[in-house]
Amino acid sequence: MNVGVVGNPRYRNLRGLLARLVALAPKFGFELCGEDKIAELWPAPVPLLHAKPLDLLLTFGGDGTLLRGARITIPQDVPILGVNIGRVGFLARATPQTLEAALEAIANKQYNTELRRILEAVIEGADGIRRPAASAVNDVVVHKTGVARVIHLRVNIGDEAVGQYSADGIVVATQTGSTAYSLSAGGPVVVPGVDAMVITAICPHTLAVRPIVAPGSATITIEVVPPWTDQVLVSYDGQTGTALQAHDRVIVSQGSASVRLIKLGTEGFFARLARKLHWGDLSDRQR
């Protein structure tokens, strides 16, 4: 089994975890390869990530590392296991303490996968020319940068105008991303398997704006409204992005591909919400 590895080198214990993985790989029949940014952390050189087709991707870090690995491997439709060495790690299903048991379960095919839809975005200029698409697993966000003031954004769902927003930005999130930036901005949690996208304004300058849940089949268009066009960006999963110009339109829709996240054990989605995000925790009010 060809196993790719993506990691966040800022975590000091990553070197030790990679050494453990190298020691365990022969036991489970794994052939390892890794991304170039962690090449110097292996105890001995391994092939680079794109040297061979992958059967499995392991990510070592937090959810950001998992999202980055997912975008790298989207064309290959590879099952992904996140090993959380960060803080929350909501999407990761293994820890350093459970690593060996998780690898054994995968080697024995004792796991399930959850399909998570992705977003594709294109930027259309005032001249109608479209720039190449970018993918996101969590969210596509149009937001300001620099000075502390709101921007104006016009939003459409399909051919219907939703309205003009005065806000710090707009988040368009997948089901997966509904528990990330969108949730922090006041958006709803979307249970995995529900075919929907969420539109959430970031700090809207009115009490009349609330998050919207749109069908997964919808096309969402966000247009930057002059003169509030300086220092506006569109970003993908909070990791990559590009600057927008006046009258640029960001067109967001579901992509044809999905991400496959490995699920181990029997823990349900709401149990995970409670454990990781303290969902519904009123223990501080108990007498």
Buried (B, 14 or more C-beta within 10 A) or exposed (E): EBBBBBBBBEBEEBBEBBBBBBEBBEEBEBBBBBBEEBEEBBEEEBEEBBEEEBBBBBBBBBBBBBBBBBBBBBEEEBBBBBBBBBEEBBBBBBEBEBBBEBBEBBBEEEBEBBEBBBBBBBBBBEEEEEEEEBBBBBBBBBBBBEEEEBBBBBBBBEEEEBEEBBBBBBBBBBBBBBBBBBBEBBBBBBEBEEEBBBBBBBEBBEEEBEBBBBEBEBBBBBBBBEEBBBBBBBBBBBEEBEEBEBBBBBBBBBBEBBBBBBBBEEEEBEEBBBEBBEBEEEEEEEE
